Amino acid sequence: MCKCGSMQIVQLKPSWADKLFGYSERWKCQLCCKIYRI
C-alpha cells in the first residue's frame, strides 16, 4: 500500500508494468504520487 498525500493506493495484484519493468515498491509510490497528485 502506498500513501500518496492523503490518498492510499492499494495494489491488489501485480500489474503488467511490474512484470515488465520490475518496479520497486518505492518507485511505485513515487509514480503513484506523480499520477494521483493531491
PDB file of N, CA, C, O and CB in Angstrom:
ATOM      1  N   MET A   1       0.853  -1.201   0.000  1.00  0.00           N
ATOM      2  CA  MET A   1       0.000   0.000   0.000  1.00  0.00           C
ATOM      3  C   MET A   1       0.881   1.239   0.000  1.00  0.00           C
ATOM      4  O   MET A   1       1.830   1.343   0.777  1.00  0.00           O
ATOM      5  CB  MET A   1      -0.961   0.012   1.232  1.00  0.00           C
ATOM      6  N   CYS A   2       0.559   2.160  -0.866  1.00  0.00           N
ATOM      7  CA  CYS A   2       1.316   3.401  -0.947  1.00  0.00           C
ATOM      8  C   CYS A   2       0.484   4.549  -0.408  1.00  0.00           C
ATOM      9  O   CYS A   2      -0.706   4.662  -0.705  1.00  0.00           O
ATOM     10  CB  CYS A   2       1.753   3.683  -2.393  1.00  0.00           C
ATOM     11  N   LYS A   3       1.111   5.392   0.379  1.00  0.00           N
ATOM     12  CA  LYS A   3       0.425   6.595   0.842  1.00  0.00           C
ATOM     13  C   LYS A   3       0.880   7.760  -0.016  1.00  0.00           C
ATOM     14  O   LYS A   3       2.057   8.121  -0.019  1.00  0.00           O
ATOM     15  CB  LYS A   3       0.705   6.868   2.355  1.00  0.00           C
ATOM     16  N   CYS A   4      -0.057   8.344  -0.742  1.00  0.00           N
ATOM     17  CA  CYS A   4       0.258   9.476  -1.611  1.00  0.00           C
ATOM     18  C   CYS A   4      -0.513  10.670  -1.116  1.00  0.00           C
ATOM     19  O   CYS A   4      -1.693  10.817  -1.433  1.00  0.00           O
ATOM     20  CB  CYS A   4      -0.078   9.172  -3.101  1.00  0.00           C
ATOM     21  N   GLY A   5       0.119  11.522  -0.349  1.00  0.00           N
ATOM     22  CA  GLY A   5      -0.593  12.634   0.265  1.00  0.00           C
ATOM     23  C   GLY A   5      -1.593  12.064   1.260  1.00  0.00           C
ATOM     24  O   GLY A   5      -1.212  11.359   2.195  1.00  0.00           O
ATOM     25  N   SER A   6      -2.872  12.368   1.061  1.00  0.00           N
ATOM     26  CA  SER A   6      -3.903  11.860   1.963  1.00  0.00           C
ATOM     27  C   SER A   6      -4.615  10.663   1.345  1.00  0.00           C
ATOM     28  O   SER A   6      -5.561  10.121   1.917  1.00  0.00           O
ATOM     29  CB  SER A   6      -4.915  12.964   2.301  1.00  0.00           C
ATOM     30  N   MET A   7      -4.143  10.259   0.160  1.00  0.00           N
ATOM     31  CA  MET A   7      -4.805   9.168  -0.538  1.00  0.00           C
ATOM     32  C   MET A   7      -3.987   7.893  -0.439  1.00  0.00           C
ATOM     33  O   MET A   7      -2.765   7.928  -0.580  1.00  0.00           O
ATOM     34  CB  MET A   7      -5.041   9.531  -2.000  1.00  0.00           C
ATOM     35  N   GLN A   8      -4.643   6.776  -0.201  1.00  0.00           N
ATOM     36  CA  GLN A   8      -3.966   5.492  -0.108  1.00  0.00           C
ATOM     37  C   GLN A   8      -4.297   4.664  -1.336  1.00  0.00           C
ATOM     38  O   GLN A   8      -5.463   4.441  -1.664  1.00  0.00           O
ATOM     39  CB  GLN A   8      -4.368   4.743   1.184  1.00  0.00           C
ATOM     40  N   ILE A   9      -3.235   4.210  -2.016  1.00  0.00           N
ATOM     41  CA  ILE A   9      -3.442   3.350  -3.179  1.00  0.00           C
ATOM     42  C   ILE A   9      -3.063   1.930  -2.792  1.00  0.00           C
ATOM     43  O   ILE A   9      -1.935   1.677  -2.367  1.00  0.00           O
ATOM     44  CB  ILE A   9      -2.607   3.840  -4.410  1.00  0.00           C
ATOM     45  N   VAL A  10      -3.994   1.009  -2.938  1.00  0.00           N
ATOM     46  CA  VAL A  10      -3.741  -0.378  -2.606  1.00  0.00           C
ATOM     47  C   VAL A  10      -3.600  -1.173  -3.896  1.00  0.00           C
ATOM     48  O   VAL A  10      -4.486  -1.155  -4.750  1.00  0.00           O
ATOM     49  CB  VAL A  10      -4.869  -0.953  -1.717  1.00  0.00           C
ATOM     50  N   GLN A  11      -2.490  -1.863  -4.025  1.00  0.00           N
ATOM     51  CA  GLN A  11      -2.271  -2.676  -5.226  1.00  0.00           C
ATOM     52  C   GLN A  11      -2.705  -4.106  -4.911  1.00  0.00           C
ATOM     53  O   GLN A  11      -2.056  -4.799  -4.127  1.00  0.00           O
ATOM     54  CB  GLN A  11      -0.762  -2.628  -5.691  1.00  0.00           C
ATOM     55  N   LEU A  12      -3.793  -4.539  -5.517  1.00  0.00           N
ATOM     56  CA  LEU A  12      -4.340  -5.862  -5.230  1.00  0.00           C
ATOM     57  C   LEU A  12      -3.496  -6.955  -5.858  1.00  0.00           C
ATOM     58  O   LEU A  12      -3.263  -7.994  -5.239  1.00  0.00           O
ATOM     59  CB  LEU A  12      -5.773  -5.963  -5.727  1.00  0.00           C
ATOM     60  N   LYS A  13      -3.040  -6.732  -7.072  1.00  0.00           N
ATOM     61  CA  LYS A  13      -2.215  -7.732  -7.738  1.00  0.00           C
ATOM     62  C   LYS A  13      -1.214  -7.041  -8.666  1.00  0.00           C
ATOM     63  O   LYS A  13      -1.449  -5.910  -9.091  1.00  0.00           O
ATOM     64  CB  LYS A  13      -3.097  -8.731  -8.532  1.00  0.00           C
ATOM     65  N   PRO A  14      -0.100  -7.707  -8.984  1.00  0.00           N
ATOM     66  CA  PRO A  14       0.923  -7.097  -9.828  1.00  0.00           C
ATOM     67  C   PRO A  14       0.357  -6.676 -11.174  1.00  0.00           C
ATOM     68  O   PRO A  14      -0.420  -7.408 -11.787  1.00  0.00           O
ATOM     69  CB  PRO A  14       2.082  -8.059 -10.031  1.00  0.00           C
ATOM     70  N   SER A  15       0.747  -5.505 -11.626  1.00  0.00           N
ATOM     71  CA  SER A  15       0.303  -5.028 -12.935  1.00  0.00           C
ATOM     72  C   SER A  15       1.274  -5.507 -14.007  1.00  0.00           C
ATOM     73  O   SER A  15       2.326  -6.067 -13.699  1.00  0.00           O
ATOM     74  CB  SER A  15       0.188  -3.482 -12.953  1.00  0.00           C
ATOM     75  N   TRP A  16       0.916  -5.283 -15.256  1.00  0.00           N
ATOM     76  CA  TRP A  16       1.797  -5.698 -16.348  1.00  0.00           C
ATOM     77  C   TRP A  16       3.107  -4.929 -16.285  1.00  0.00           C
ATOM     78  O   TRP A  16       4.149  -5.436 -16.698  1.00  0.00           O
ATOM     79  CB  TRP A  16       1.114  -5.483 -17.714  1.00  0.00           C
ATOM     80  N   ALA A  17       3.056  -3.707 -15.769  1.00  0.00           N
ATOM     81  CA  ALA A  17       4.261  -2.883 -15.678  1.00  0.00           C
ATOM     82  C   ALA A  17       5.242  -3.491 -14.674  1.00  0.00           C
ATOM     83  O   ALA A  17       6.456  -3.450 -14.876  1.00  0.00           O
ATOM     84  CB  ALA A  17       3.900  -1.434 -15.272  1.00  0.00           C
ATOM     85  N   ASP A  18       4.700  -4.056 -13.586  1.00  0.00           N
ATOM     86  CA  ASP A  18       5.555  -4.686 -12.576  1.00  0.00           C
ATOM     87  C   ASP A  18       6.307  -5.856 -13.187  1.00  0.00           C
ATOM     88  O   ASP A  18       7.502  -6.035 -12.953  1.00  0.00           O
ATOM     89  CB  ASP A  18       4.721  -5.159 -11.365  1.00  0.00           C
ATOM     90  N   LYS A  19       5.593  -6.643 -13.968  1.00  0.00           N
ATOM     91  CA  LYS A  19       6.214  -7.825 -14.573  1.00  0.00           C
ATOM     92  C   LYS A  19       7.215  -7.410 -15.652  1.00  0.00           C
ATOM     93  O   LYS A  19       8.252  -8.046 -15.840  1.00  0.00           O
ATOM     94  CB  LYS A  19       5.136  -8.759 -15.173  1.00  0.00           C
ATOM     95  N   LEU A  20       6.879  -6.331 -16.353  1.00  0.00           N
ATOM     96  CA  LEU A  20       7.699  -5.910 -17.484  1.00  0.00           C
ATOM     97  C   LEU A  20       8.969  -5.190 -17.023  1.00  0.00           C
ATOM     98  O   LEU A  20      10.062  -5.467 -17.516  1.00  0.00           O
ATOM     99  CB  LEU A  20       6.891  -5.004 -18.409  1.00  0.00           C
ATOM    100  N   PHE A  21       8.815  -4.274 -16.085  1.00  0.00           N
ATOM    101  CA  PHE A  21       9.937  -3.439 -15.672  1.00  0.00           C
ATOM    102  C   PHE A  21      10.460  -3.761 -14.278  1.00  0.00           C
ATOM    103  O   PHE A  21      11.547  -3.323 -13.903  1.00  0.00           O
ATOM    104  CB  PHE A  21       9.535  -2.004 -15.727  1.00  0.00           C
ATOM    105  N   GLY A  22       9.676  -4.537 -13.499  1.00  0.00           N
ATOM    106  CA  GLY A  22      10.103  -4.883 -12.150  1.00  0.00           C
ATOM    107  C   GLY A  22      10.221  -3.666 -11.258  1.00  0.00           C
ATOM    108  O   GLY A  22      11.228  -3.480 -10.576  1.00  0.00           O
ATOM    109  N   TYR A  23       9.188  -2.834 -11.264  1.00  0.00           N
ATOM    110  CA  TYR A  23       9.185  -1.645 -10.418  1.00  0.00           C
ATOM    111  C   TYR A  23       9.290  -2.024  -8.956  1.00  0.00           C
ATOM    112  O   TYR A  23       8.693  -3.006  -8.516  1.00  0.00           O
ATOM    113  CB  TYR A  23       7.926  -0.818 -10.655  1.00  0.00           C
ATOM    114  N   SER A  24      10.048  -1.245  -8.205  1.00  0.00           N
ATOM    115  CA  SER A  24      10.139  -1.454  -6.769  1.00  0.00           C
ATOM    116  C   SER A  24       8.939  -0.785  -6.102  1.00  0.00           C
ATOM    117  O   SER A  24       8.274   0.053  -6.711  1.00  0.00           O
ATOM    118  CB  SER A  24      11.481  -0.896  -6.202  1.00  0.00           C
ATOM    119  N   GLU A  25       8.663  -1.157  -4.844  1.00  0.00           N
ATOM    120  CA  GLU A  25       7.539  -0.566  -4.121  1.00  0.00           C
ATOM    121  C   GLU A  25       7.729   0.935  -3.982  1.00  0.00           C
ATOM    122  O   GLU A  25       6.777   1.702  -4.129  1.00  0.00           O
ATOM    123  CB  GLU A  25       7.382  -1.212  -2.737  1.00  0.00           C
ATOM    124  N   ARG A  26       8.957   1.356  -3.699  1.00  0.00           N
ATOM    125  CA  ARG A  26       9.244   2.783  -3.523  1.00  0.00           C
ATOM    126  C   ARG A  26       8.982   3.537  -4.826  1.00  0.00           C
ATOM    127  O   ARG A  26       8.420   4.632  -4.827  1.00  0.00           O
ATOM    128  CB  ARG A  26      10.710   2.995  -3.062  1.00  0.00           C
ATOM    129  N   TRP A  27       9.402   2.925  -5.935  1.00  0.00           N
ATOM    130  CA  TRP A  27       9.224   3.558  -7.239  1.00  0.00           C
ATOM    131  C   TRP A  27       7.744   3.699  -7.556  1.00  0.00           C
ATOM    132  O   TRP A  27       7.303   4.715  -8.094  1.00  0.00           O
ATOM    133  CB  TRP A  27       9.932   2.749  -8.340  1.00  0.00           C
ATOM    134  N   LYS A  28       6.974   2.651  -7.209  1.00  0.00           N
ATOM    135  CA  LYS A  28       5.533   2.683  -7.477  1.00  0.00           C
ATOM    136  C   LYS A  28       4.873   3.768  -6.643  1.00  0.00           C
ATOM    137  O   LYS A  28       3.939   4.425  -7.103  1.00  0.00           O
ATOM    138  CB  LYS A  28       4.886   1.311  -7.180  1.00  0.00           C
ATOM    139  N   CYS A  29       5.354   3.962  -5.416  1.00  0.00           N
ATOM    140  CA  CYS A  29       4.808   5.024  -4.571  1.00  0.00           C
ATOM    141  C   CYS A  29       5.090   6.386  -5.188  1.00  0.00           C
ATOM    142  O   CYS A  29       4.219   7.255  -5.213  1.00  0.00           O
ATOM    143  CB  CYS A  29       5.398   4.949  -3.150  1.00  0.00           C
ATOM    144  N   GLN A  30       6.318   6.569  -5.688  1.00  0.00           N
ATOM    145  CA  GLN A  30       6.676   7.837  -6.309  1.00  0.00           C
ATOM    146  C   GLN A  30       5.850   8.059  -7.564  1.00  0.00           C
ATOM    147  O   GLN A  30       5.364   9.164  -7.804  1.00  0.00           O
ATOM    148  CB  GLN A  30       8.174   7.877  -6.640  1.00  0.00           C
ATOM    149  N   LEU A  31       5.687   6.999  -8.375  1.00  0.00           N
ATOM    150  CA  LEU A  31       4.919   7.093  -9.606  1.00  0.00           C
ATOM    151  C   LEU A  31       3.464   7.420  -9.286  1.00  0.00           C
ATOM    152  O   LEU A  31       2.843   8.251  -9.948  1.00  0.00           O
ATOM    153  CB  LEU A  31       5.017   5.781 -10.411  1.00  0.00           C
ATOM    154  N   CYS A  32       2.933   6.758  -8.266  1.00  0.00           N
ATOM    155  CA  CYS A  32       1.548   6.961  -7.873  1.00  0.00           C
ATOM    156  C   CYS A  32       1.350   8.401  -7.404  1.00  0.00           C
ATOM    157  O   CYS A  32       0.305   8.996  -7.666  1.00  0.00           O
ATOM    158  CB  CYS A  32       1.142   5.965  -6.765  1.00  0.00           C
ATOM    159  N   CYS A  33       2.329   8.959  -6.721  1.00  0.00           N
ATOM    160  CA  CYS A  33       2.221  10.345  -6.267  1.00  0.00           C
ATOM    161  C   CYS A  33       2.216  11.308  -7.449  1.00  0.00           C
ATOM    162  O   CYS A  33       1.546  12.340  -7.416  1.00  0.00           O
ATOM    163  CB  CYS A  33       3.372  10.686  -5.312  1.00  0.00           C
ATOM    164  N   LYS A  34       2.967  10.965  -8.491  1.00  0.00           N
ATOM    165  CA  LYS A  34       3.017  11.831  -9.664  1.00  0.00           C
ATOM    166  C   LYS A  34       1.713  11.749 -10.450  1.00  0.00           C
ATOM    167  O   LYS A  34       1.237  12.751 -10.984  1.00  0.00           O
ATOM    168  CB  LYS A  34       4.203  11.453 -10.562  1.00  0.00           C
ATOM    169  N   ILE A  35       1.144  10.560 -10.515  1.00  0.00           N
ATOM    170  CA  ILE A  35      -0.085  10.367 -11.282  1.00  0.00           C
ATOM    171  C   ILE A  35      -1.298  10.901 -10.520  1.00  0.00           C
ATOM    172  O   ILE A  35      -2.148  11.589 -11.086  1.00  0.00           O
ATOM    173  CB  ILE A  35      -0.281   8.880 -11.610  1.00  0.00           C
ATOM    174  N   TYR A  36      -1.364  10.570  -9.219  1.00  0.00           N
ATOM    175  CA  TYR A  36      -2.513  10.975  -8.404  1.00  0.00           C
ATOM    176  C   TYR A  36      -2.121  12.137  -7.504  1.00  0.00           C
ATOM    177  O   TYR A  36      -2.066  11.990  -6.282  1.00  0.00           O
ATOM    178  CB  TYR A  36      -3.038   9.788  -7.557  1.00  0.00           C
ATOM    179  N   ARG A  37      -1.849  13.286  -8.103  1.00  0.00           N
ATOM    180  CA  ARG A  37      -1.471  14.459  -7.318  1.00  0.00           C
ATOM    181  C   ARG A  37      -2.660  14.988  -6.548  1.00  0.00           C
ATOM    182  O   ARG A  37      -3.791  14.978  -7.036  1.00  0.00           O
ATOM    183  CB  ARG A  37      -0.896  15.553  -8.217  1.00  0.00           C
ATOM    184  N   ILE A  38      -2.388  15.454  -5.326  1.00  0.00           N
ATOM    185  CA  ILE A  38      -3.470  15.963  -4.478  1.00  0.00           C
ATOM    186  C   ILE A  38      -3.263  17.455  -4.239  1.00  0.00           C
ATOM    187  O   ILE A  38      -4.062  18.086  -3.548  1.00  0.00           O
ATOM    188  CB  ILE A  38      -3.530  15.192  -3.122  1.00  0.00           C
TER     189      ILE A  38
END
